[in-house]
Amino acid sequence: MNSSIIIGIVVAVVLLIALVSLGLVLSRRRRISLSDITAPTVTDEKKGKLDKSGGYETNTGFSFSQGPATTVAEPPKKPVPEPKVVVKPLPEVEEPAVGEPVEEKPAVEKPVEAKPVEEMPVEEKPVAEPTVAEEPAAAEPVVDEVVAEPTVAEPETVEEVEAEPEAEPEPTAPTVELDEIAPTAGRLSRLRGRLSRSQGAIGKGVLGLLGGGDLDEDSWEEIEDTLLMADLGTTSTLAVVEKLRTELAANSVRTAADARAIFKRVLVEQLHPELDRSVRALPHNDHPAVILVVGVNGTGKTTTTGKLARVLVADGRRVLLGAADTFRAAAADQLQTWGERVGADIVRGKEQADPASVAFDAVATGIDRGVDVVMVDTAGRLHTKTGLMDELDKVKRVVEKKAKVDEVLLVLDATVGQNGLIQARVFADVVDITGVVLTKLDGTAKGGIVFHVQEELGVPVKLVGLGEGADDLAPFEPEAFVDALL
Ligand SMILES: Nc1nc2c(ncn2[C@@H]2O[C@H](COP(=O)(O)OP(=O)(O)OP(=O)(O)O)[C@@H](O)[C@H]2O)c(=O)[nH]1
């Protein structure tokens, strides 16, 4: 073998080695390695420290605002004398439904017999205006239940839904002890880690794929599937994937921190951080803020109403609760218990009473008492869409004879996934939802539903429920939420 052949072979081998090395370097540069996903280089931008927990910690407290300027609807003139409202200890007496005959009842509550919902007569009749007079509080009651006195002999009409006739209870002062209300500032930090189940799906799942090497079409399809599985919904998923592809191509992504930062930015943008998420719970000059809480049974309406009342009371607001979920006595009892815990008065009706009547009474009472906010907990039986539509529409219409509704909060259970969306659409068709409360996010891996709900309804998620505890309600902040997911 002559020397020129040997030289040729050596040159070829050297060239081959050089080419292989070059290929390796290039492929490494294109690859996003997430091996340092837990390395100290991953910092929380706000706090400047490592965020390993992925916990949800909001940066601000609850934000409350005033609803659009409204004037209180002129109450219809009533020729009949006004019924008096008395304060009674809880729980004592069940009121009869609107239009029911006056009936004396024993002071001790007994099981209420379920009755069909009464249809209110449609013709106009002059009836008594339920003005509310608080009894002088000798020993100040913690929770008042408002009951109308039996001064009205006639049943009321739909158009003039008024106080229900009721036997006057013994006005003895209750001695209910208030639950200690934690100050709202800072208490949200206790919610850290509650979103851990969603982290795996959205955060680790996608970041893992991004770090899996060169992203070919298969990888992008997998990322898409992961986001869909986490319940982001098709529109949000496609938008996120598209933006992510563009951003990754435009920026030189080398590390997990780079990838996380870009993914985070894309997700936050998709959650529309510019939306107003304040809860319209601040009173107007001449009347309280009115909040309707709507949603399907079991989603957490009553719990959310109680939790929010607790925050408002802690904020120094006077809150009145209206138990317009009259289908189950237990629902009103549950709200009453919340009222007792947080120091909010309650107006309730008898089981099966007309929800609109109770809602009206609550708002009328709230106006008369000069409270800051009236929160009406409604029933949400999705028996038929028409039934629901009629009922909610009527509640809103009747309430607005007294005051404009400032906020309609739709409570959705995050654990039911797509079913929640179906429910949301039905409610959105019925009333103008102004905000969504997504409950039970602690019990699901599908935190992505937040994206879907907002996209679908076009209204912001304002609050999130992260547990059954009284303080497990948090304002929704896109950035803090995404931080918790990644
Ligand atoms: N884990 C968890 N449970 C919650 C949350 N919110 C509510 N719940 C629970 O969900 C159950 C139903 O809550 P409710 O407030 O009774 O629901 P509702 O919509 O008022 O139901 P009805 O009174 O039947 O109309 C209760 O056991 C609550 O403690 C949450 O954010 N996380």
The ligand as an SDF file (V2000), in Angstrom:
LIG
                    3D

 32 34  0  0  0  0  0  0  0  0999 V2000
  -62.4560   20.4300   47.2680 N   0  0  0  0  0  0  0  0  0  0  0  0
  -63.3030   21.4520   47.1500 C   0  0  0  0  0  0  0  0  0  0  0  0
  -64.5900   21.2890   47.5130 N   0  0  0  0  0  0  0  0  0  0  0  0
  -65.4400   22.3380   47.3760 C   0  0  0  0  0  0  0  0  0  0  0  0
  -65.0140   23.5750   46.8390 C   0  0  0  0  0  0  0  0  0  0  0  0
  -66.0960   24.3910   46.8040 N   0  0  0  0  0  0  0  0  0  0  0  0
  -67.1350   23.7000   47.3020 C   0  0  0  0  0  0  0  0  0  0  0  0
  -66.7550   22.4540   47.6510 N   0  0  0  0  0  0  0  0  0  0  0  0
  -67.5750   21.3710   48.1940 C   0  0  0  0  0  0  0  0  0  0  0  0
  -68.5460   21.0030   47.2460 O   0  0  0  0  0  0  0  0  0  0  0  0
  -69.7140   20.5260   47.8890 C   0  0  0  0  0  0  0  0  0  0  0  0
  -70.9300   21.2260   47.3040 C   0  0  0  0  0  0  0  0  0  0  0  0
  -70.8590   22.5890   47.6460 O   0  0  0  0  0  0  0  0  0  0  0  0
  -72.1780   23.4880   47.8200 P   0  0  0  0  0  0  0  0  0  0  0  0
  -71.7200   24.8530   48.1680 O   0  0  0  0  0  0  0  0  0  0  0  0
  -73.1570   22.8360   48.6950 O   0  0  0  0  0  0  0  0  0  0  0  0
  -72.7300   23.4610   46.3490 O   0  0  0  0  0  0  0  0  0  0  0  0
  -74.0680   24.1190   45.7900 P   0  0  0  0  0  0  0  0  0  0  0  0
  -73.8000   24.4660   44.3930 O   0  0  0  0  0  0  0  0  0  0  0  0
  -74.5190   25.2110   46.6720 O   0  0  0  0  0  0  0  0  0  0  0  0
  -75.0510   22.8930   45.8660 O   0  0  0  0  0  0  0  0  0  0  0  0
  -76.6200   22.9090   46.1780 P   0  0  0  0  0  0  0  0  0  0  0  0
  -76.7800   23.5250   47.5340 O   0  0  0  0  0  0  0  0  0  0  0  0
  -76.9930   21.4740   46.1480 O   0  0  0  0  0  0  0  0  0  0  0  0
  -77.2340   23.7050   45.1090 O   0  0  0  0  0  0  0  0  0  0  0  0
  -69.4880   20.7910   49.3670 C   0  0  0  0  0  0  0  0  0  0  0  0
  -69.0820   19.6020   49.9710 O   0  0  0  0  0  0  0  0  0  0  0  0
  -68.3610   21.8070   49.3980 C   0  0  0  0  0  0  0  0  0  0  0  0
  -67.5970   21.7410   50.5730 O   0  0  0  0  0  0  0  0  0  0  0  0
  -63.6250   23.7070   46.4350 C   0  0  0  0  0  0  0  0  0  0  0  0
  -63.1630   24.7320   45.9360 O   0  0  0  0  0  0  0  0  0  0  0  0
  -62.8240   22.6170   46.6160 N   0  0  0  0  0  0  0  0  0  0  0  0
  1  2  1  0
  2  3  2  0
  2 32  1  0
  3  4  1  0
  4  5  2  0
  4  8  1  0
  5  6  1  0
  5 30  1  0
  6  7  2  0
  7  8  1  0
  8  9  1  0
  9 10  1  0
  9 28  1  0
 10 11  1  0
 11 12  1  0
 11 26  1  0
 12 13  1  0
 13 14  1  0
 14 15  2  0
 14 16  1  0
 14 17  1  0
 17 18  1  0
 18 19  2  0
 18 20  1  0
 18 21  1  0
 21 22  1  0
 22 23  2  0
 22 24  1  0
 22 25  1  0
 26 27  1  0
 26 28  1  0
 28 29  1  0
 30 31  2  0
 30 32  1  0
M  END
$$$$
